[in-house]
């Protein structure tokens, strides 16, 4: 009996000590978050930009392990995440700590005033069972994102851990982008190879999990993002590594007051639609000190159709500074959808190493909108595969397996033509690219005009400029284009 009493005391003491440790950890982390001085990024801006405001999370703290979570990489923790978030929500919000371990799970839905905080040795790993992601909405064209939030306020994902979307279970891959060794690894998973042998789909895989559509191509079109927030306000993403998404990695949409600070986004270079950080129709955002190495666009701004009853449309009041992009189709990208317009944006002191294009402005008829008051400066680049700076107005988005036919353009689509204008680019240094500056508009439309490029040094391998002066009006001042001697 004597020993049993002490055993009980020890269990209680252990529990209390764990709770105290959690509280102390999260109190320290909270101080770190509040202490971040984001005002510094709004000093000496060339145009007024509305600054971001702090994201505040209540001080309640719970651990995923306290809700039945098992970090062995085998047990499914979807229910544990749901219970913990629901409990915090009842308390008015707080921090859900994800301790060390590999936490296999299905989709996670955040609620207002909730922060997921990952330990450095914590990995959230999303299950290959596609059935878990089927939406309750029978009209939904895509499955649920791995992590989602809709109409929420004050949400955060922070820490030093990793969130892995297990995207190879969803994505098609092109044979032309694979070595023999890589291609064999995919084929060994099972799947379906097209008759031409040019494309592999993750269909009827050997993992034993059933497919969720009637054919490979339909299922491919259902894949969704790793992180997608819709109509949310006050978002903080800080420190975490987001990797291997089924589609786009970090994708706030129609949202306001977004801070993305010091995250890492990564996937293989040949991943289909593997965008890094995409802001779609977002106002008041800050992207700083982050690293991107992905298979599609790196830092990308988009604006699609206006949603009835949604008060955010277009991209505006955005600062993008002190980031690094390794592989991507473009380091900084506008488009291809720019319908609602892109305005009041500052992109400065970023570096691009090994991207296909450095600064990429791409859109097309039916997808275009107007840019206003865009200032890009102090960009350094090396080993750019194609163009250092590119303006493209005939871009067509093609899914994997598309037949390649150009779309039929209607009068309504022509009214949504790109309007790249009022863009100011200066202090760009690029060592190594095929073409220094490329630009082309659409005949009869002012698609590319009032573009200032100044004080730049670009070392090119093949072509200094490829500019259609009848459709693209650029003003170059003190721009030095030097052929490479390698």
N, C-alpha and C positions, 0 to 999 in steps of 0.2 A: 504493500500500500504506500509506504514511504517513497519508494522509487517511482511508483505510478504518479504520485502528486508532482514530483519534480519533473517527470517526463511531460506532464501537462503544462507545467509552468514553462518548460523549455520550448514547447510548441507555441505557446502564446507569445513568449518572448521573441521567438524567431519571426512570428507573424508581425508583431509590433515593430521589430527592427526593420523588416522589409518595407513596411508602410512608411516608416520614418525616412528610410533611404530613398524611397520613391519621392516623397514630399521634398526632401532636400535636393535631390537631383533636378526635379522639375522646377523648383523655386530658382535654382541656379540657372537653369535653361531659360526660364521666363525672364530673368534679369538680362541674360544675354540677348534675347530677342528684343526686349524693350530698349536695350542700350544701343542697338544698331542705329547708326547715324545716317539715315537715308537723305537727310537734307543736303549733304555734301554733293549729291548727284544733280542737284538743281542749281548749283552755283554757275554763274557765267554762261547760261544757256543763250543760244542765238535767237530763240523765240520763246514766248511765254508757254510753259507747260504746267498743268495742274499737278501738284505733287501728290504722291501716295500718302496715305495715313496709316498709322500703326494698326496691326491686327491684334485684338485683345481676346484672350482665352481665359475662362474662369479657372481658379486654382485647384479644382477637384482633380484627383489623380487616381487612375486605376491601372492595373496591369492585365494584359491579355491572359496571362497564366491563371489569374483569379476567376476566369469565366470558362474554365475547361479547356483552354488552349494548350496544345501539345506541340512543341517545336522540334519534332523528330523528322520532318520532311515526308511523313507518311500519313499521319492523321489529318483529316480535313478540318480546318478551323473556321469555316464560313460562319457557323453558328456562334462560335466564341466571339468573333468580331461583331456580329449582329447584337448579341447580348450586351457586350461591353459598351458599344455605342449607344444602345437604347437606355442603359442604366445611366450613363453620363448625361444623356439628353434629359432624363427625368430630373437630374440634379441641376439643370440649367447649363450643362456643358462642362468641359474639362479636357484633360490630357489622357489619352490612351497610350500607355507605354508598351512597346513591343520589345521584349527582352531578347537576349542572345538566342539564336536558333534558326532553323529553317521552318517557316510557317506556311504550310501548304493551304491554299484557300480558294474558294470561288469568289465571285464579285463582292466588293465592299461598297456600301453606300454611306457616305458621310451625312451628318446632320449639322445644323447650325451650332456654333460655339464649340466645335470638337476639333481637337488636334491629335493626329497620330504621330507619336514620337518614337523613332526607331533607334534602338541601341546600335552601336557601331558594328556589332557582330550579328545583327538581326537581318534576315532575308525574308521578305514576303514573296512567296513564289506561287504563281497562279496555276491552278489545276488544268491538266489537259482535257478534262471532261467537258466538252462543249455544251452539253445539256445544262450545265449550271448557269450558263450565261444567257439562256433564252429569256427574252423580255416577256413580262406579264402583259404588255400591250400587244394585242394581236395584229395591230397595224404597223408595228415597228419593222423597219427594213433591216436593221442591224441588231446584233445581240447587245447585251448590256456591257458597258465599259468595265474594265477590271476594277477601277476606282471611280466612283461618280458622286456628283452632288447636283441637286436641282433646287433653285430658289432658296439657297442657303446664305447665311451671313456668318462671318468670322469662322473660317475653316482653314486648317493648316496641316501640312505634312512636313515634319522636320526631323533632324537627327543626322546620323552618319551611316545609316544602314542602306540596304539595297531593296528595290522593288523590281521584280523580274516578271515580265508578262508572258514568258514561255511562248513567244510569238511564232516559233517554227511550227507549232501545231496548227496555225491558222494561215500562214502566208504562202502564196505561190512563189516559186523562184524560177528565174530565167537561166536556161542552160548557158547562154552566151556570157553570163556573169559568174560562171562557176569554173573552178579548176576540176579536173577529173576526180581528184580526191574528194572535194566538197560535194560534187554531184553524186558520187557513190554513197556518201553519208546520208544524203536526203533519200535516195532511192532505197537504201537499206531500211528506212523507216516505214516502207510500204508506199502508199500514195499512188497517184495516177500521173503518168507521163502522157502528154499529148501525142497524137499520131505522128506529128512532125518531129517529135523528140526535142522540142524547143522550150517546153514549159513543164514544171512539176507542180502538182496540186497536193496538199495534205488531205487526201481523200482515201478512206478505207485504210487507215494507218494500222500498223501492227500492234499499237499499244492497247488494243481491245476496246477502246471507247467508241461508241457509235457516232455516225455522222448525224447532222441535224437538218440536212436539206436533201432534196431529191437528186442533186448532181453536184459535181465538184465546183463548177463555175458559180452556181447560185450560192453555195456555202462560202466561197471566197468573198463574195460581195457582202456577206453578213458580218465580217470581222470588224471590230471596233477598236477604240483607243485604249491605251493603258490608263491614262488619267483624263477624264473629261468632266468639266464643270459647266453647267448651263444656268444662265440667269442668276449668278451668284455675286455676292458683294463682300469684299474684304477677304482676300485669299493670300496665304503665305505658303510658299514652297521654299524650303531652306535646307541646304546641306546634303540632301538625300541623293542617291544614285538611282535613276530611272532607266531601265534597260529592257531590250528585247521585246518591244511591244508588238501586238498583233497588227497594229496600224500606226497612227500617230502616237507619239509618246506623251507629251504634256500639252493639253489642248483646252484652255479656258475659252468659252464661247458666250457671247452676249453678256459679259460680266464686267464688273467695275471694281477698281481699287485692288490691284494685283501686284504682289511683290514676289519675284523669283530671284533668289539670292544664293549663289554658291552651289547650285545643283550640278550634277553630272548626268548627261543623257547620252546613251550609247547603244549601238547595235551593229551588226556586220554591215560593211560598206554596200553590199548588194541587196539589201532588204527592200522589198517592194513597198512603196508608200511609207517608208520609215522616217517620217518627219521628226525633228527634234522638239523644238519649242514653237508651237503655233498659237498665236492670238487671233481668234476669229471674232470680229466685231466686239472689241473690248476698249473700254475707256479707263484712263488713269492707271498706267501700268509702269513697272520698273523691272528690267531684267539686267542683273549685274553679276559679275564674278563667276559666271557659269561656264561649263565646258560641254561642248556638243561634238559628237563623232558618230554620224548616222548614215543611213542609206538614201535619204532624200533631202529635203530642204532643212537647213540648220535653224536659223532664227527667222521665222516667217510670219508676216502679217497678212491676214485675209479679211475680206468683207463680202458676205453673200447677200441673199435677199432679206428685205426687211420683214420682221415677224410681227404680226398684228398683236398689239397689246404689250409688246416688249419695248422697254424704254431705251435700250442701248442698241445702237446701229452704227456701223463704221468703226474704224480704229482712230483714236485720238488721245492726245496727252500721254505720250509714251516716251520713255528714255531707255535706251539700250547701250550699256557701257561696260567696258572692262571684261568682255567675254572672249573666249577662245573657241573657234570652230575648226575641227580637223576635217575629216571627210564629210562632205554634204554636197548635194546638187548645187546649192548656193550658200554662201556664208550668211549674208543678210538678204532676205527675199521679200518682195512684195508680190502677192498674187498666188495662184492665178486669179482668184476672185477678188475684185476690188470695188464691187458695186456700190456699197455704202460710203465709199471714200476713205482715204487715209490722210490724216492731217495732224499738225502740231506734234511732230515727232523729231527726236534728236537721237542719232546713232553715232557714238564717238568712242575712240580709244578701244577698238576691238581688233582682234588678229585672226586671220584666216590662213590655215596651212594645209594645202592639199585638197581644197574644195574644187568642184567642177567649175563654178563661176564664183567670183568674189561678191560683187554687188549686183544682184539680179532683180530686174523689174520685168515681170512677165504677166501678160493677160491676153485676152482675146475678145472678139466680138461676142456679145452675150454675157460676158463676165466682167466688163470693165467699169471703172468709176474714176473719180477725180482725186488727185493728190494735191495737197496744199500745205505750204510751210513745212517742208521736209529738209532737215539739215544733217548731213553726214560728213564726219571729219575724223582725221587722225586714225585712219585705217591702215594696218600693215598686212601684207599678204606675201606668201611664197608658194611656189610650185602649184599654181592654179592651172587646172587642166585645159580650160577653154578660155573664156573672156574674163578680164579683170572687172570690167563694168559692162553690163548688157541691158538693153531695152528691147523687149520683144512684145509685139502686139498681135501675133498670130498664133499664140499658144493654144493647143488643144490637149485637154486632159484625156489620157487613154488608159483604161484599166488593162491589167495583164490579160492577154488573149484577145484583145480588141482587134477587129479586122483591118484597122488602119484607114478606113474611109473617112474623109472630111465630113463634118456635120453640115446639114443644110441650114443656111443662114437666113433668118426671117427679118422683116423690117423691125420687129420688136427687139430682136437681138442686136441689130445695128445701133439702136438707140442706147444700148449698153456697151458702147465701145470704150476702150481704154483712154484715159486722159492723164498721161504722165506729164506733170508740169509743176512749176514752182518747187523744183528740187535743186538743192545746193550741195555739191560734193567738193571737198577740198582736203588737202594734206593726205593724199593716198599714196602709199609707196608699195609697189608690187615688183617682186623679183621672180620672173618666170610665169608666162602665160602664153597661150597660142595667139590670142588677139588682145590688144590693149583695150580698145573701146569698140563696142558693137551697138548699133541702134537702127531700128527700122520701124516705121509706123504703118498706117493704112492709107492708101491713096484716096484723096478727097476728104480726109478727116484729120483734124489737128490732134493726133494722138501723142506725139512726143514734141514738146515745145517748152521754152523757158527753162532749160536745163543748164545750170552753171557748173562747170567742172574746172577747178583751179588749183594751182600749186601742187601738182601731182608728178610723180616719177614712176614710170611703168617700163619694165624691161620685158619685151615680148620675144617670142620664138619665131613667129611666122608673119603676122600682120599687125601693123600699128593701129590702123583704124578700118572698120568696116561699117561705114555710116551711110545710109540712104538719105542724102541731103534734101531730097524732094519731099520726104515724109517725116524726117526727124531733124529738129532744130536744136543743136547743142551749141553752147558758148564755151569755148576752151580758152583759158588764160594761164600762161606759165605752166603748161602741161608738157613734160618732156617724155617722149616715147623713144626708147632706145632698143635697137635690135640686140638680141642676146648673142654672146660669144661662147656661152656655156663654159 
